[in-house]
């Protein structure tokens, strides 16, 4: 039997599915509430709070009484925290009229639900206080002294005395010219370049040189514009890798270790007196087991290795401190191949940041529910920095966390490889109020994809009259005096992020919360808007620049496809009860992806350096090293079968790749 409910996506919902969310005996009440025009949402909310009184006492109240909160710049909040806490500690409920300081703090919006006949409804006041405390954790008016996430912002950056004493030394050691240059000099340069590019962009549009900007009149007769999307070139011919001899991933792991010695990064956690020697075969087996999502115990049943040996190798060698250097070893080796520079985009090392959603098999504090990505399950997001298809840094974050807060930290702190991109692209999830400024101070170009640039706000100098007659012009104008006054604080804040005084993502999340307000924030954001406006104008003017951004992002998507192709068993779910255990499994998959990248890059590079002409080199340089059709990831794994490590060279010498490609093209 089906119950018909008018919805956009599902015209009918089975009864069993509906009853999972609304009990059968409450379905009629819920339906009446949905159609009742006199339904009071606020009253219903506070009645629901009443029904949760026991749960609030058991959970929230214990946290409230046990944590030392620090309140700054909000006397009303501080007074009400003391008021509620004193009654809770005394085990009493306030009697008599509601105090005036409580009544004025609650305000008219909530007084009807929290005050009855002049007396406070204490359980509702308690919950309202918790709501306000959660809000003010974002405004920096409520902080936790011993918390990593909720400290005062002032406690996470250089202290006043230290900054005054060591400012020049700190900035010189950072060696970023823009932080050392007087701010007025920088603003004058921005003024000149921004004014020039406004003129250049508008001239190109009016003269018909920019054919991607389409102009029309709106209903009021005003000229409006849109940017037409680019057509990307088709993907390189993937049939090349389909012609390669298929090999087991075991052989490939051993070959890459022979070339890069990545297993030497796996130092054991054992006393120096222990005589157990490092076994690259066991290390490779454990990494593969975690990467394909089966674990060492199941790998023992799928291979010629013993379970006890695999478990010992995992506990002794496989941890984040060894996995990350091993990945760097392989990526650095790829970057030294001659073909690597041919993968640059427009001659630049242009990378991207992108999140990959991963479902988890076990529930833990990081894994969160998201119906969009996991249905009824829970998961995390693997945030990756991809450069020329290689994942040069990666970390797990909650799927509810905003990626833009981690962008700067990923590029400046997480990347420990020798590969240092000059341009970084993201989708809109990588944007926040200051990323343009932060990357500008690092002399890097932050280049996100902007899907609807005509809706973006442009900034400029001086006043609107200086831009009269222009189609594309600023609608907001920078306050140079404000930036000048706050420049010392901007330097201090930026230096704290760059030197890692605290986790940049934590500071950025708090400092640029929509609820946090300060002069330093306003000045920082205005400078960021200047950099962003210059980028947007370049984005509109240069189609090759836009195409480069799309190429960089597409390479990230191709890497995600390889990652999912490796973690193909048990629905690709991450295992682990803790964040560290999940991170280890994730980094194992990254390591196998790096191994496949090196293997593909080595094959392409060998053929590239021996190619006959420029056409062949151009074709080979256009192929992606993310292919996996020629890699056998499944089957019975034989690690102790003797394999000649020179098999790749011997095979490439005999393989007629030109003849095979001609045969495929003629089919």
Beta strands, then each sheet from edge to edge (+ up, - down):
strand 1: 2-4
strand 2: 12-14
strand 3: 69-71
strand 4: 115-116
strand 5: 119-120
strand 6: 142-144
strand 7: 213-217
strand 8: 223-227
strand 9: 247-248
strand 10: 350-359
strand 11: 368-369
strand 12: 378-387
strand 13: 390-398
strand 14: 423-425
strand 15: 445-446
strand 16: 459-460
strand 17: 476-477
strand 18: 631-632
sheet 1: 1+ 2-
sheet 2: 3+ 6-
sheet 3: 4+ 5-
sheet 4: 7+ 8-
sheet 5: 9+ 18+
sheet 6: 11+ 12- 10+ 14+ 15+
sheet 7: 11+ 12- 13+
sheet 8: 16+ 17+
end
